[in-house]
Amino acid sequence: MKNIALLGATGSIGEQTIDVIRQHKDQFSLFALAFGRNSQKAIPMIREFQPEIVVVGSEQVRNEVAEATGHASIFIGEEGMKAASTAAEVDVLVNAVMGSVGLPSTLAAIRAQKTIAIANKETLVTAGHIVMAEAEKYNTPLIPVDSEHSAIFQALNGERQEDVRRLIITASGGSFRDNSREELEGVTVRDALNHPNWSMGAKITIDSASMMNKGLEVIEAHWLFDMPYDKIHVLQHRESVIHSLVEFKDKSVMAQLGSPDMRVPIQYALTYPKRLSFDDTESLELEELSKLNFQKMDMERFRCLKLAFDAGRAGGSMPTVLNAANEQAVAMFLEEEISFLDIETLVEKSLQEHKSVSTPSLSDIMEIDKETRERVKRYVK
């Protein structure tokens, strides 16, 4: 039995993690559950799983949960998430919160030597040099949850780092993969949230439409697999059947395939190095696939992907600015305060005006993150 601490329980990855735990109650126990504001979703989870620790985003939400569930151990905010992540009873931390808010808890769990199933790519984007150094220092495993990184992780299993020629990350192309840049003028939030393959939360779906999500995944792959950016390639693959590939120096290519169901890589991260059966998803019937499509990524069409590669190669605090500016811009787009194409414009302007810090400390990162969000708001005003 593994005790799970789940951060971001009411988000898309959080809900699917709950589903995996529900299907294997003989294998997993939900020891700690953290969420921000969505008590409507969280309260039934708390009633069903009776976690020892609950963490919420505010005093108001704490009162709502306490009244509805009678739960005694309800913590608030960052310190609560750290407590949940480092509790002695916890075996695996699933970090599924959105944005850089997940960074302090991840670092605390690393130092407590918890196995970390990481679905919070922003943690590595903003502070990859700190996170990976701490993980090595404390010998703490980071198991990727993103389908692309899980695919690479599986393809690399048992292989030698020096034998890798390149990583190939696949991209569905998102909601607007068939649109020209001219056709992106005036697209709506509803249009952007209509992803052709995956069921995901709002923020990540918008990032998929802009291709920033793939850019963040490139930076995450750089840190997770210690791979230079020149050896990371992105390929458009409409069907989302091949989740990513690894090419080796002998030109052999290993790919991981499966139906587009996030519960599969979530479960693998929880069970690694073992596998459990998962009956509630479809098998991949290859004979039913008429064809698989692949297309070179157009960096001018998908400007956010280029910005991410540029920020990653520049290093220092540039990826922190990339992530913070994008998070703020996406939030404003979802509130219909800016247009879809304004997202990339605001990110690019933030990067151009930032004076990079070569090796930012954690406090530097937090301050730069905050300053960048405020700068984006000023741009819009």
VOPAGU-2260 file (C-alpha; in pm, 1 decimal, decimal comma):
REM VOPAGU-2260
SITE   aa  ch    i         X         Y         Z
SITE  MET   A    0       0,0       0,0       0,0
SITE  LYS   A    1     142,2     339,4    -104,5
SITE  ASN   A    2      29,4     656,4      71,2
SITE  ILE   A    3     -24,6     937,0    -180,4
SITE  ALA   A    4     -10,4    1312,5    -123,8
SITE  LEU   A    5    -196,8    1484,4    -406,1
SITE  LEU   A    6    -145,1    1855,7    -474,5
SITE  GLY   A    7    -394,4    2006,9    -717,3
SITE  ALA   A    8    -666,1    1750,4    -652,3
SITE  THR   A    9    -948,0    1937,9    -827,3
SITE  GLY   A   10    -758,4    2003,2   -1151,0
SITE  SER   A   11    -764,1    1776,9   -1455,4
SITE  ILE   A   12    -457,2    1571,1   -1355,7
SITE  GLY   A   13    -573,7    1566,8    -993,2
SITE  GLU   A   14    -915,3    1427,5   -1081,5
SITE  GLN   A   15    -760,8    1161,3   -1303,2
SITE  THR   A   16    -517,6    1068,7   -1025,3
SITE  ILE   A   17    -817,1    1027,7    -796,0
SITE  ASP   A   18    -967,7     793,7   -1055,6
SITE  VAL   A   19    -651,0     581,7   -1059,9
SITE  ILE   A   20    -649,8     560,9    -679,0
SITE  ARG   A   21   -1019,1     472,5    -681,9
SITE  GLN   A   22    -957,7     183,7    -921,5
SITE  HIS   A   23    -673,7      44,3    -709,1
SITE  LYS   A   24    -778,1      99,3    -349,4
SITE  ASP   A   25    -584,3    -213,9    -253,7
SITE  GLN   A   26    -264,8     -46,9    -379,9
SITE  PHE   A   27    -302,4     323,9    -296,9
SITE  SER   A   28    -432,0     533,4      -9,6
SITE  LEU   A   29    -496,6     907,3     -42,5
SITE  PHE   A   30    -316,2    1034,7     266,9
SITE  ALA   A   31    -314,3    1407,3     184,6
SITE  LEU   A   32    -520,6    1619,6     -52,5
SITE  ALA   A   33    -456,0    1982,5    -148,8
SITE  PHE   A   34    -658,3    2220,9    -363,5
SITE  GLY   A   35    -719,1    2592,7    -399,3
SITE  ARG   A   36   -1077,3    2711,4    -424,9
SITE  ASN   A   37   -1295,8    2444,2    -581,6
SITE  SER   A   38   -1458,2    2305,9    -266,8
SITE  GLN   A   39   -1753,2    2178,9    -472,7
SITE  LYS   A   40   -1523,7    1918,9    -630,7
SITE  ALA   A   41   -1303,3    1861,8    -326,7
SITE  ILE   A   42   -1568,4    1794,2     -62,6
SITE  PRO   A   43   -1694,3    1469,2    -224,8
SITE  MET   A   44   -1331,8    1352,6    -258,0
SITE  ILE   A   45   -1266,9    1420,9     109,8
SITE  ARG   A   46   -1582,1    1234,7     209,1
SITE  GLU   A   47   -1492,5     936,9     -10,9
SITE  PHE   A   48   -1122,6     896,2      73,9
SITE  GLN   A   49   -1101,4    1047,5     424,4
SITE  PRO   A   50    -745,4    1182,6     385,2
SITE  GLU   A   51    -550,1    1251,3     701,7
SITE  ILE   A   52    -444,1    1597,2     577,8
SITE  VAL   A   53    -641,5    1850,4     374,0
SITE  VAL   A   54    -487,2    2171,5     240,0
SITE  VAL   A   55    -692,5    2461,2      99,8
SITE  GLY   A   56    -622,1    2800,6     -50,8
SITE  SER   A   57    -791,7    3034,4     196,1
SITE  GLU   A   58    -961,5    3069,8     533,8
SITE  GLN   A   59   -1299,7    3095,2     363,8
SITE  VAL   A   60   -1252,7    2762,9     184,3
SITE  ARG   A   61   -1122,7    2608,7     505,3
SITE  ASN   A   62   -1447,0    2700,8     681,5
SITE  GLU   A   63   -1655,7    2559,5     395,5
SITE  VAL   A   64   -1470,9    2226,5     402,5
SITE  ALA   A   65   -1473,3    2199,3     781,7
SITE  GLU   A   66   -1847,3    2261,6     794,0
SITE  ALA   A   67   -1923,5    2014,0     513,9
SITE  THR   A   68   -1691,0    1731,4     621,2
SITE  GLY   A   69   -1607,7    1785,1     988,1
SITE  HIS   A   70   -1240,6    1732,6     897,9
SITE  ALA   A   71   -1006,5    1838,6    1177,0
SITE  SER   A   72    -667,0    1869,2    1000,9
SITE  ILE   A   73    -715,8    2144,8     743,4
SITE  PHE   A   74    -413,0    2355,1     653,7
SITE  ILE   A   75    -392,3    2669,4     442,6
SITE  GLY   A   76    -156,7    2769,8     161,2
SITE  GLU   A   77     209,5    2701,5      92,9
SITE  GLU   A   78     303,6    2584,4     442,0
SITE  GLY   A   79      14,3    2342,3     434,1
SITE  MET   A   80     128,1    2199,9     100,9
SITE  LYS   A   81     478,5    2155,0     238,4
SITE  ALA   A   82     339,9    1972,6     543,4
SITE  ALA   A   83     131,8    1744,2     321,0
SITE  SER   A   84     427,5    1677,1      90,2
SITE  THR   A   85     672,1    1586,9     366,4
SITE  ALA   A   86     455,5    1396,0     614,8
SITE  ALA   A   87     636,0    1085,1     737,1
SITE  GLU   A   88     355,3     858,4     617,7
SITE  VAL   A   89     366,6     981,9     256,3
SITE  ASP   A   90     535,3     756,2       1,1
SITE  VAL   A   91     459,1     942,3    -323,1
SITE  LEU   A   92     391,7    1310,2    -387,0
SITE  VAL   A   93     182,5    1381,5    -695,6
SITE  ASN   A   94     246,6    1744,8    -781,8
SITE  ALA   A   95     -42,6    1837,0   -1012,1
SITE  VAL   A   96     -86,9    2203,6    -922,5
SITE  MET   A   97     -80,6    2458,1   -1203,1
SITE  GLY   A   98     201,5    2711,0   -1220,9
SITE  SER   A   99     511,7    2789,8   -1020,3
SITE  VAL   A  100     318,5    2766,8    -690,1
SITE  GLY   A  101     421,3    2399,7    -680,8
SITE  LEU   A  102     793,1    2472,7    -656,3
SITE  PRO   A  103     841,8    2509,2    -275,1
SITE  SER   A  104     648,5    2189,5    -203,3
SITE  THR   A  105     849,0    1995,3    -460,3
SITE  LEU   A  106    1177,6    2109,0    -307,3
SITE  ALA   A  107    1053,4    2020,5      41,4
SITE  ALA   A  108     949,0    1672,5     -75,1
SITE  ILE   A  109    1285,6    1619,1    -246,2
SITE  ARG   A  110    1465,3    1698,6      79,5
SITE  ALA   A  111    1230,7    1459,3     259,7
SITE  GLN   A  112    1327,1    1195,5      -1,9
SITE  LYS   A  113     973,8    1128,5    -121,2
SITE  THR   A  114     918,7     975,4    -462,8
SITE  ILE   A  115     777,8    1257,8    -676,7
SITE  ALA   A  116     533,6    1204,7    -961,9
SITE  ILE   A  117     573,3    1539,9   -1130,4
SITE  ALA   A  118     292,9    1678,6   -1345,1
SITE  ASN   A  119     378,8    2039,1   -1262,0
SITE  LYS   A  120     612,5    2125,2   -1549,9
SITE  GLU   A  121     639,8    2488,0   -1436,8
SITE  THR   A  122     848,8    2372,3   -1139,3
SITE  LEU   A  123    1124,7    2253,8   -1372,1
SITE  VAL   A  124    1080,9    2537,3   -1619,8
SITE  THR   A  125    1128,0    2808,2   -1357,2
SITE  ALA   A  126    1389,7    2639,5   -1138,2
SITE  GLY   A  127    1519,7    2329,5   -1312,7
SITE  HIS   A  128    1880,0    2391,5   -1207,3
SITE  ILE   A  129    1778,3    2403,7    -840,1
SITE  VAL   A  130    1531,4    2113,1    -850,8
SITE  MET   A  131    1761,5    1869,3   -1030,9
SITE  ALA   A  132    2061,3    1958,4    -813,2
SITE  GLU   A  133    1854,1    1892,1    -500,3
SITE  ALA   A  134    1714,5    1568,7    -645,4
SITE  GLU   A  135    2069,2    1445,5    -711,3
SITE  LYS   A  136    2190,8    1558,1    -369,8
SITE  TYR   A  137    1912,5    1375,5    -184,1
SITE  ASN   A  138    1890,6    1083,5    -430,4
SITE  THR   A  139    1519,0    1153,3    -480,8
SITE  PRO   A  140    1346,6    1005,1    -787,4
SITE  LEU   A  141    1137,9    1233,6   -1011,5
SITE  ILE   A  142     895,2    1029,8   -1222,1
SITE  PRO   A  143     734,0    1227,8   -1506,6
SITE  VAL   A  144     355,3    1227,3   -1545,7
SITE  ASP   A  145     320,1    1424,2   -1869,9
SITE  SER   A  146     245,3    1169,2   -2141,1
SITE  GLU   A  147     539,7    1291,2   -2352,3
SITE  HIS   A  148     795,7    1270,5   -2072,9
SITE  SER   A  149     654,6     941,8   -1948,1
SITE  ALA   A  150     702,2     805,3   -2301,3
SITE  ILE   A  151    1065,6     920,5   -2309,6
SITE  PHE   A  152    1123,0     788,5   -1956,8
SITE  GLN   A  153     993,4     447,0   -2063,5
SITE  ALA   A  154    1192,9     444,0   -2388,9
SITE  LEU   A  155    1512,0     528,7   -2199,6
SITE  ASN   A  156    1457,8     258,0   -1938,0
SITE  GLY   A  157    1770,3      40,7   -1936,2
SITE  GLU   A  158    1948,7     250,9   -2197,6
SITE  ARG   A  159    2273,6     446,9   -2163,9
SITE  GLN   A  160    2259,8     827,4   -2170,5
SITE  GLU   A  161    2560,5     846,5   -2404,0
SITE  ASP   A  162    2379,6     633,2   -2663,4
SITE  VAL   A  163    2098,0     885,9   -2714,0
SITE  ARG   A  164    2111,6    1089,0   -3036,0
SITE  ARG   A  165    1797,8    1295,8   -2977,9
SITE  LEU   A  166    1461,1    1310,0   -2803,9
SITE  ILE   A  167    1154,5    1353,5   -3025,2
SITE  ILE   A  168     856,1    1509,1   -2847,5
SITE  THR   A  169     526,2    1478,3   -3030,9
SITE  ALA   A  170     262,8    1752,2   -3044,8
SITE  SER   A  171     -99,6    1717,4   -3151,7
SITE  GLY   A  172     -97,7    2075,8   -3276,1
SITE  GLY   A  173    -376,5    2184,9   -3043,2
SITE  SER   A  174    -710,5    2345,5   -3115,7
SITE  PHE   A  175    -581,2    2565,2   -3400,0
SITE  ARG   A  176    -343,5    2327,4   -3576,5
SITE  ASP   A  177    -521,1    2377,5   -3910,8
SITE  ASN   A  178    -549,1    2756,2   -3882,4
SITE  SER   A  179    -318,7    3007,4   -4043,6
SITE  ARG   A  180    -193,0    3298,7   -3835,7
SITE  GLU   A  181    -441,6    3524,2   -4012,6
SITE  GLU   A  182    -723,2    3291,6   -3906,1
SITE  LEU   A  183    -616,3    3323,5   -3542,2
SITE  GLU   A  184    -726,5    3686,4   -3534,4
SITE  GLY   A  185   -1038,5    3705,5   -3319,8
SITE  VAL   A  186   -1057,9    3340,6   -3210,4
SITE  THR   A  187   -1255,1    3299,6   -2887,8
SITE  VAL   A  188   -1182,2    3130,7   -2557,2
SITE  ARG   A  189   -1440,5    2869,2   -2646,8
SITE  ASP   A  190   -1258,9    2799,0   -2975,0
SITE  ALA   A  191    -926,2    2762,0   -2795,1
SITE  LEU   A  192   -1064,9    2521,1   -2534,3
SITE  ASN   A  193   -1186,0    2277,4   -2801,1
SITE  HIS   A  194    -889,8    2037,3   -2805,6
SITE  PRO   A  195    -914,9    1765,4   -3073,3
SITE  ASN   A  196    -756,8    1478,1   -2874,5
SITE  TRP   A  197    -712,9    1534,9   -2501,6
SITE  SER   A  198    -936,5    1624,5   -2209,1
SITE  MET   A  199    -736,2    1873,5   -2002,4
SITE  GLY   A  200    -776,1    2179,8   -1781,4
SITE  ALA   A  201    -832,6    2526,0   -1927,6
SITE  LYS   A  202    -480,9    2663,1   -1885,2
SITE  ILE   A  203    -301,1    2366,5   -2038,0
SITE  THR   A  204    -552,1    2353,4   -2325,1
SITE  ILE   A  205    -480,7    2717,6   -2410,1
SITE  ASP   A  206    -107,0    2644,2   -2385,5
SITE  SER   A  207    -159,7    2354,5   -2625,7
SITE  ALA   A  208    -337,2    2583,8   -2871,1
SITE  SER   A  209     -52,1    2837,3   -2859,9
SITE  MET   A  210     209,9    2558,6   -2853,5
SITE  MET   A  211     357,4    2706,6   -2535,9
SITE  ASN   A  212     275,6    2380,4   -2362,4
SITE  LYS   A  213     514,7    2202,0   -2597,9
SITE  GLY   A  214     774,7    2470,2   -2536,6
SITE  LEU   A  215     748,3    2419,0   -2161,1
SITE  GLU   A  216     779,9    2044,1   -2220,2
SITE  VAL   A  217    1102,4    2100,9   -2414,8
SITE  ILE   A  218    1253,3    2286,2   -2118,2
SITE  GLU   A  219    1123,8    2020,5   -1879,9
SITE  ALA   A  220    1279,5    1745,0   -2095,5
SITE  HIS   A  221    1611,2    1932,1   -2094,3
SITE  TRP   A  222    1622,6    1908,4   -1715,3
SITE  LEU   A  223    1459,6    1568,2   -1660,5
SITE  PHE   A  224    1682,3    1385,2   -1908,0
SITE  ASP   A  225    1995,1    1605,4   -1894,8
SITE  MET   A  226    1967,3    1669,4   -2268,6
SITE  PRO   A  227    2097,5    1974,8   -2458,8
SITE  TYR   A  228    1836,9    2170,4   -2654,1
SITE  ASP   A  229    1999,4    2084,6   -2986,4
SITE  LYS   A  230    1914,2    1720,7   -2916,7
SITE  ILE   A  231    1544,7    1787,3   -2847,4
SITE  HIS   A  232    1315,4    1783,6   -3149,9
SITE  VAL   A  233     940,6    1855,6   -3169,1
SITE  LEU   A  234     725,8    1681,5   -3428,9
SITE  GLN   A  235     357,9    1742,1   -3501,4
SITE  HIS   A  236     160,2    1418,5   -3476,6
SITE  ARG   A  237    -212,6    1472,3   -3512,8
SITE  GLU   A  238    -338,8    1144,9   -3370,9
SITE  SER   A  239    -159,1    1154,3   -3030,8
SITE  VAL   A  240     -95,6     779,9   -3055,5
SITE  ILE   A  241     283,9     798,9   -3040,0
SITE  HIS   A  242     345,8     998,9   -2724,8
SITE  SER   A  243     717,3    1058,4   -2787,1
SITE  LEU   A  244    1025,1     885,1   -2924,8
SITE  VAL   A  245    1396,5     843,0   -2857,3
SITE  GLU   A  246    1649,2     808,4   -3137,6
SITE  PHE   A  247    1978,5     641,3   -3050,4
SITE  LYS   A  248    2318,7     690,2   -3209,9
SITE  ASP   A  249    2278,8     372,4   -3417,9
SITE  LYS   A  250    1965,3     540,6   -3564,8
SITE  SER   A  251    1730,1     297,6   -3389,5
SITE  VAL   A  252    1413,5     475,0   -3272,9
SITE  MET   A  253    1205,5     364,7   -2975,3
SITE  ALA   A  254     850,6     495,9   -2940,0
SITE  GLN   A  255     586,5     460,3   -2672,2
SITE  LEU   A  256     230,7     425,8   -2805,8
SITE  GLY   A  257    -109,5     424,9   -2640,2
SITE  SER   A  258    -456,7     572,7   -2638,2
SITE  PRO   A  259    -467,0     942,3   -2536,2
SITE  ASP   A  260    -564,6     878,7   -2172,8
SITE  MET   A  261    -365,7    1064,5   -1904,4
SITE  ARG   A  262    -455,9     805,8   -1642,9
SITE  VAL   A  263    -209,2     562,5   -1799,5
SITE  PRO   A  264     108,0     771,1   -1740,4
SITE  ILE   A  265     -30,8     880,4   -1401,5
SITE  GLN   A  266     -68,6     518,0   -1295,2
SITE  TYR   A  267     277,5     428,8   -1428,3
SITE  ALA   A  268     431,7     707,5   -1220,7
SITE  LEU   A  269     257,1     571,4    -910,1
SITE  THR   A  270     355,6     208,5    -971,2
SITE  TYR   A  271     703,9     241,2   -1125,2
SITE  PRO   A  272     897,4      17,9   -1176,6
SITE  LYS   A  273     598,1    -216,7   -1174,6
SITE  ARG   A  274     281,0    -197,2   -1384,0
SITE  LEU   A  275     -80,7    -262,1   -1287,2
SITE  SER   A  276    -369,2    -356,2   -1511,9
SITE  PHE   A  277    -599,2     -69,4   -1606,8
SITE  ASP   A  278    -930,9    -189,6   -1742,5
SITE  ASP   A  279   -1102,3     147,4   -1774,3
SITE  THR   A  280    -918,6     261,2   -2087,1
SITE  GLU   A  281    -919,9     137,1   -2444,9
SITE  SER   A  282    -647,9     -86,7   -2584,9
SITE  LEU   A  283    -469,0      52,6   -2885,8
SITE  GLU   A  284    -598,9    -147,2   -3181,8
SITE  LEU   A  285    -338,7     -75,6   -3448,8
SITE  GLU   A  286    -538,3    -248,8   -3721,4
SITE  GLU   A  287    -808,9      14,1   -3676,7
SITE  LEU   A  288    -567,8     301,2   -3749,7
SITE  SER   A  289    -573,4     395,5   -4115,1
SITE  LYS   A  290    -256,0     606,4   -4090,1
SITE  LEU   A  291     -36,9     812,4   -3859,2
SITE  ASN   A  292      55,8    1167,0   -3962,9
SITE  PHE   A  293     379,9    1352,6   -3890,8
SITE  GLN   A  294     470,3    1707,4   -3981,1
SITE  LYS   A  295     763,6    1939,0   -3918,6
SITE  MET   A  296     686,5    2216,7   -3670,9
SITE  ASP   A  297     671,4    2565,0   -3820,5
SITE  MET   A  298     845,5    2790,1   -3567,6
SITE  GLU   A  299     704,8    3106,8   -3724,3
SITE  ARG   A  300     349,9    2972,9   -3718,4
SITE  PHE   A  301     389,6    2856,0   -3358,2
SITE  ARG   A  302     580,1    3152,5   -3214,7
SITE  CYS   A  303     549,3    3039,7   -2852,9
SITE  LEU   A  304     744,3    2722,9   -2926,6
SITE  LYS   A  305    1030,4    2930,0   -3069,7
SITE  LEU   A  306    1020,8    3164,1   -2768,8
SITE  ALA   A  307    1049,6    2864,2   -2536,1
SITE  PHE   A  308    1350,1    2721,2   -2721,5
SITE  ASP   A  309    1514,2    3066,1   -2716,8
SITE  ALA   A  310    1448,7    3113,2   -2344,5
SITE  GLY   A  311    1571,6    2763,3   -2265,4
SITE  ARG   A  312    1894,7    2811,8   -2459,1
SITE  ALA   A  313    1949,0    3153,0   -2296,2
SITE  GLY   A  314    1905,1    2989,5   -1956,0
SITE  GLY   A  315    1938,4    3176,8   -1629,4
SITE  SER   A  316    1614,5    3348,8   -1532,3
SITE  MET   A  317    1475,9    3365,7   -1887,8
SITE  PRO   A  318    1262,1    3048,7   -1854,0
SITE  THR   A  319    1116,6    3193,5   -1532,0
SITE  VAL   A  320    1006,9    3503,0   -1724,0
SITE  LEU   A  321     871,5    3289,0   -2009,5
SITE  ASN   A  322     655,2    3088,7   -1771,3
SITE  ALA   A  323     533,8    3378,3   -1554,8
SITE  ALA   A  324     447,0    3599,7   -1852,2
SITE  ASN   A  325     262,4    3314,6   -2019,2
SITE  GLU   A  326      66,6    3224,0   -1705,4
SITE  GLN   A  327     -44,4    3583,4   -1659,1
SITE  ALA   A  328    -130,3    3629,7   -2026,8
SITE  VAL   A  329    -328,7    3304,8   -2044,6
SITE  ALA   A  330    -524,5    3403,1   -1731,8
SITE  MET   A  331    -611,2    3735,9   -1896,7
SITE  PHE   A  332    -712,7    3564,6   -2220,9
SITE  LEU   A  333    -942,4    3329,2   -2028,6
SITE  GLU   A  334   -1100,7    3639,9   -1873,6
SITE  GLU   A  335   -1135,1    3783,7   -2227,4
SITE  GLU   A  336    -915,6    4082,0   -2141,5
SITE  ILE   A  337    -675,8    4018,5   -2431,8
SITE  SER   A  338    -682,0    3836,3   -2766,6
SITE  PHE   A  339    -529,9    3495,5   -2831,7
SITE  LEU   A  340    -236,0    3634,6   -3030,4
SITE  ASP   A  341    -170,2    3886,5   -2752,3
SITE  ILE   A  342     -39,5    3595,5   -2543,4
SITE  GLU   A  343     274,5    3547,8   -2751,8
SITE  THR   A  344     320,2    3924,8   -2790,9
SITE  LEU   A  345     317,8    3978,1   -2415,8
SITE  VAL   A  346     554,8    3687,2   -2353,4
SITE  GLU   A  347     800,3    3809,1   -2617,0
SITE  LYS   A  348     795,5    4164,8   -2483,3
SITE  SER   A  349     858,3    4038,6   -2129,0
SITE  LEU   A  350    1158,3    3836,3   -2244,9
SITE  GLN   A  351    1302,6    4125,8   -2444,6
SITE  GLU   A  352    1284,7    4366,4   -2150,6
SITE  HIS   A  353    1418,0    4129,2   -1884,9
SITE  LYS   A  354    1779,4    4154,8   -1767,4
SITE  SER   A  355    1866,2    3791,5   -1710,9
SITE  VAL   A  356    2019,3    3658,0   -1389,7
SITE  SER   A  357    2265,6    3384,1   -1482,9
SITE  THR   A  358    2216,3    3154,5   -1180,5
SITE  PRO   A  359    1903,5    3271,0    -996,5
SITE  SER   A  360    1844,5    3163,4    -637,9
SITE  LEU   A  361    1502,0    3049,9    -520,6
SITE  SER   A  362    1429,8    3397,7    -381,7
SITE  ASP   A  363    1542,8    3550,4    -714,3
SITE  ILE   A  364    1303,4    3322,9    -900,4
SITE  MET   A  365    1010,2    3410,9    -677,2
SITE  GLU   A  366    1079,7    3783,5    -713,7
SITE  ILE   A  367    1127,2    3765,3   -1092,6
SITE  ASP   A  368     808,4    3561,8   -1124,1
SITE  LYS   A  369     613,3    3825,3    -930,5
SITE  GLU   A  370     769,1    4118,8   -1118,0
SITE  THR   A  371     697,5    3957,5   -1456,5
SITE  ARG   A  372     328,8    3907,0   -1380,2
SITE  GLU   A  373     296,8    4270,2   -1272,1
SITE  ARG   A  374     479,3    4385,2   -1585,6
SITE  VAL   A  375     236,7    4192,5   -1808,8
SITE  LYS   A  376     -57,5    4356,1   -1632,1
SITE  ARG   A  377      99,2    4697,5   -1692,9
SITE  TYR   A  378     151,2    4619,5   -2060,3
SITE  VAL   A  379    -217,7    4547,4   -2097,8
SITE  LYS   A  380    -323,0    4858,5   -1905,1
